[in-house]
Amino acid sequence: MGMAPIIKTENLRKYYLAYKIGLLDRLFGKRPAWVRAVDNVSIEIEEGETLGLIGESGSGKTTLGKLLVTLEKPDGGKYYFMGEEVTEDKIPWVRQQVAMVFQNPYSSLNPRMNVKDIVAEPLGHFDEERVREAMEMVGLNYREHGNKRPRELSGGQVQRVAIARAIVKRPRFIVLDEPTSALDASLQAQVLNLLMDLKEELKLTYLFITHNLAVAYYIADRVAIMYAGKVVEYGDVDDVFKKPMHPYTQLLMKSIPTIGRKALEPPTGEVPSLINPPPGCRFNPRCPYAMDICREREPEMLSVDKRKVACWLYK
């Protein structure tokens, strides 16, 4: 028997109340509306790999990341970390071994704290040696930058502070929520190379959230495509990029600029409401291959050619 994946979810769900229901609303029979941010998601992440999570804005990617680092509690389904089901009493144990780097470093770091205190925060106490080591690993000088505040640093330096804070307690799993989207192209490359070096040096596992397909192809071992709260396809990065199976994935790949392709074809139409998603497959209003069954029944996640795909075309 092989080792259990470091991350495994089974039908994981997270719904948010769209608006509050008052007493008068209840008296008149008004029902609560829910935002189905993550809806029955089942994925696995093997230790030591990078899973790229790709999707349009509002597809539930960040919410899934927060569930995996226990910043949010699921409303249904199961979550396993290192083979152990994550229950209420296991959350402190999981939090010792996971971390998250957020999209906007300026909003995720306390502007009143200096860099060395920000990096030390996950430890619960100040440990100069470990803070110095974490800062040096991300290319920051402890003496030069340690007493500065985030506003005194450049965008690239602030993102390095966020990465140092994530690695200071030596976690096993890190969620990276679009860590390069706020940086210009040259800094993006530097940060991506830094993240790959850290992964090798510290034996890390990543969930890399992005809407940038080129970045996902560069950094990920496998990718999961998320649409309207659901994972619709996932598998090895080369398989998914070179031979996409789900119609949504196919349209995403046609939107990538390449040499020799003049006309780009991004997905048309609007992302559906997560409060009132369409019946059946959530992609059916935008799908060029939609059939009657697509509008009536939700497709199961099927195993096809070494990957998973949720589409009636392959049933």
C-alpha positions in Angstrom: 0.0 0.0 0.0 1.3 3.5 -0.9 1.4 6.4 1.4 -1.8 8.4 1.9 -1.9 11.7 0.1 -1.0 14.7 2.3 -4.4 16.3 1.4 -7.6 14.6 0.5 -11.1 15.9 0.4 -14.4 14.1 -0.1 -17.4 16.1 -1.2 -16.1 19.2 0.7 -18.7 22.0 0.9 -18.7 25.6 2.1 -21.8 27.7 1.8 -22.1 31.3 2.9 -25.4 33.0 3.9 -26.1 35.6 1.1 -28.1 37.9 3.3 -29.5 37.9 6.8 -33.0 36.7 7.4 -34.9 38.9 9.9 -38.0 38.1 12.0 -40.4 39.6 9.5 -38.7 37.7 6.7 -39.3 34.5 8.6 -43.0 35.4 9.3 -43.6 36.0 5.6 -41.9 32.7 4.7 -38.7 34.1 3.1 -36.1 31.4 2.8 -32.4 32.0 3.3 -30.2 32.1 0.2 -26.8 30.5 0.2 -23.6 31.2 -1.8 -22.3 27.8 -2.8 -18.6 28.8 -2.8 -17.2 25.2 -2.6 -19.7 22.5 -3.6 -18.9 18.8 -3.3 -15.2 19.1 -4.2 -13.1 15.9 -4.0 -9.3 16.2 -4.7 -6.1 14.7 -3.6 -2.6 16.3 -3.3 0.4 14.0 -3.0 3.2 14.9 -0.7 5.9 16.9 -2.4 3.9 18.0 -5.4 2.4 21.3 -6.6 -1.2 21.2 -7.5 -2.3 24.2 -9.6 -5.8 25.4 -9.0 -7.1 27.3 -12.0 -10.3 29.2 -12.6 -12.0 32.5 -13.2 -12.5 35.0 -10.4 -15.4 34.0 -8.1 -15.0 30.2 -8.8 -14.3 29.3 -5.2 -10.5 28.8 -5.4 -9.6 31.0 -2.4 -12.3 29.5 -0.3 -11.0 26.0 -1.0 -7.6 27.1 0.0 -8.9 28.5 3.3 -10.7 25.3 4.0 -7.4 23.3 3.6 -5.5 25.5 6.0 -8.5 25.5 8.5 -9.2 29.3 8.2 -12.7 28.3 7.2 -14.7 25.3 8.5 -16.5 23.1 6.0 -20.3 22.8 6.0 -20.2 19.2 4.7 -17.9 16.5 3.4 -14.6 15.2 4.8 -11.1 16.5 4.9 -8.1 14.3 5.5 -4.6 15.7 6.4 -1.7 13.2 6.3 -4.3 10.4 6.4 -6.1 11.7 9.5 -9.6 13.0 9.3 -9.6 16.7 10.3 -12.1 17.1 13.2 -12.5 20.0 15.6 -9.9 18.6 18.0 -7.3 18.1 15.2 -7.4 21.7 13.9 -4.5 22.9 16.2 -2.4 20.0 15.0 -3.1 20.8 11.3 -2.4 24.5 11.8 1.1 23.7 13.0 1.9 22.1 9.7 0.1 24.3 7.1 0.5 28.0 6.0 -1.0 30.4 3.5 0.4 33.2 1.4 -2.3 35.6 0.4 -2.8 37.5 -2.9 -2.3 41.0 -1.6 0.7 41.0 0.8 0.0 44.6 2.0 -3.5 43.7 3.2 -2.3 40.4 4.8 0.5 42.0 6.9 0.0 44.2 9.9 1.2 47.7 8.8 2.1 48.6 12.5 4.5 45.7 13.0 8.0 45.5 11.8 9.3 42.8 9.5 11.0 40.6 12.1 7.9 40.6 14.3 5.6 39.8 11.3 7.8 36.8 10.4 7.9 35.6 14.0 4.1 35.8 14.5 3.3 32.2 13.5 5.8 30.9 16.1 3.8 32.6 19.0 7.1 34.0 20.4 10.2 35.8 19.0 13.0 33.5 18.0 15.7 35.6 16.4 17.7 32.7 14.9 14.6 31.2 13.1 13.4 34.6 11.9 16.9 35.4 10.6 17.0 32.1 8.8 13.6 32.4 7.2 14.3 36.0 6.0 17.7 34.9 4.5 16.0 32.0 2.7 13.7 34.4 0.9 16.5 36.9 0.1 16.0 39.5 2.8 18.7 40.8 5.0 17.8 40.6 8.7 19.8 43.6 9.8 18.7 45.8 6.8 15.1 44.9 6.7 14.2 43.5 10.1 13.1 46.8 11.7 11.3 48.2 8.7 7.5 48.2 8.3 5.7 46.9 5.2 5.1 50.4 3.7 8.9 51.0 3.6 9.5 48.0 1.3 8.9 47.3 -2.4 6.1 45.1 -3.6 8.5 42.2 -4.3 10.1 42.6 -0.8 6.7 42.6 0.9 5.7 39.4 -0.9 9.0 37.9 0.3 8.1 38.8 3.9 4.8 37.0 3.5 6.6 33.9 2.2 9.1 34.1 5.1 6.2 34.2 7.5 4.7 31.1 5.9 7.9 29.1 6.1 9.2 30.2 9.5 7.5 27.3 11.4 8.6 24.8 8.7 5.1 23.7 7.5 4.6 20.7 5.3 1.8 22.2 3.1 1.4 25.8 1.9 -1.5 27.4 0.0 -0.3 30.1 -2.3 -3.2 32.3 -3.3 -2.1 34.1 -6.5 1.2 35.1 -4.9 2.6 36.8 -8.0 -0.5 38.5 -9.5 0.3 41.9 -7.8 3.9 41.9 -9.2 5.3 42.9 -12.5 6.6 40.3 -14.9 10.3 40.4 -13.8 9.4 40.1 -10.1 6.9 37.3 -10.9 9.7 35.2 -12.3 11.9 35.9 -9.3 9.2 34.9 -6.8 8.2 31.8 -8.8 11.9 30.6 -8.9 12.2 31.4 -5.1 9.1 29.3 -4.4 10.4 26.3 -6.5 13.8 26.5 -4.7 12.1 26.6 -1.3 9.9 23.6 -2.2 13.0 21.5 -3.0 15.0 22.7 0.0 12.2 22.4 2.6 10.4 19.4 1.0 7.1 21.4 0.8 3.8 20.6 -0.8 1.9 23.4 -2.5 -1.6 24.3 -3.6 -0.9 27.1 -6.1 -4.1 29.2 -6.8 -4.0 31.2 -10.0 -5.9 32.4 -13.1 -2.7 32.7 -15.0 -2.4 29.6 -17.2 1.2 30.2 -18.1 2.2 30.4 -14.4 0.3 27.2 -13.7 2.0 25.4 -16.5 5.4 26.5 -15.3 5.1 25.7 -11.6 2.5 22.8 -11.3 2.9 19.1 -11.4 -0.9 18.6 -11.7 -3.7 21.0 -12.2 -7.3 21.2 -11.1 -9.8 23.3 -13.1 -12.5 24.9 -10.9 -15.7 26.4 -12.2 -18.6 27.9 -10.2 -17.6 26.1 -6.9 -16.8 22.7 -8.5 -13.7 21.0 -9.8 -14.5 20.0 -13.4 -11.2 18.4 -14.4 -7.9 17.5 -12.9 -4.8 15.6 -13.9 -1.1 15.9 -14.9 -0.3 19.4 -16.1 0.9 18.2 -19.6 -2.1 16.0 -20.2 -4.6 18.7 -19.2 -2.8 21.5 -21.2 -2.1 19.5 -24.3 -5.3 17.5 -24.5 -8.0 19.2 -22.4 -11.2 17.2 -22.0 -13.8 19.3 -20.3 -15.3 21.9 -22.6 -14.5 24.7 -20.1 -10.9 23.6 -20.0 -10.8 23.5 -23.8 -12.0 27.1 -24.0 -9.5 28.2 -21.3 -6.6 26.7 -23.4 -7.8 28.5 -26.5 -7.4 31.8 -24.7 -3.6 31.2 -24.2 -1.6 33.3 -26.7 0.9 31.2 -28.6 3.2 31.7 -31.6 1.2 31.2 -34.8 -2.2 31.7 -33.2 -3.7 35.0 -34.1 -7.3 34.7 -32.8 -7.8 34.0 -29.1 -11.0 32.5 -28.0 -11.7 33.2 -24.4 -14.9 31.7 -22.8 -17.9 33.7 -23.7 -20.9 34.4 -21.5 -21.1 35.1 -17.8 -20.0 33.0 -14.8 -23.3 31.8 -13.1 -24.5 33.0 -9.8 -23.3 30.8 -6.9 -26.6 31.7 -5.1 -28.8 30.3 -7.9 -26.6 28.1 -10.2 -28.2 26.6 -13.3 -29.6 23.1 -12.9 -27.5 20.2 -14.2 -23.9 21.0 -15.2 -23.1 24.5 -14.1 -21.2 25.2 -17.4 -24.2 24.2 -19.6 -25.3 27.8 -20.4 -21.8 28.6 -21.9 -21.0 25.1 -23.3 -20.9 24.6 -27.1 -21.7 20.9 -26.6 -24.5 21.1 -24.1 -27.1 18.3 -24.4 -30.5 17.9 -22.7 -29.0 15.8 -19.9 -26.5 18.6 -19.2 -29.4 20.9 -18.3 -31.1 18.3 -16.1 -28.5 16.3 -14.2 -25.2 17.1 -12.6 -22.3 15.0 -14.1 -20.3 12.7 -11.9 -16.5 13.0 -11.7 -15.3 10.2 -14.0 -11.8 8.6 -14.4 -10.8 9.0 -18.1 -7.2 8.5 -19.4 -5.4 9.0 -16.1 -7.4 12.0 -15.1 -10.7 13.1 -13.6 -13.4 14.9 -15.6 -17.0 15.9 -14.8 -18.7 15.9 -18.1 -21.6 13.9 -19.8 -19.6 13.7 -23.0 -17.4 11.0 -21.4 -20.2 8.9 -19.7 
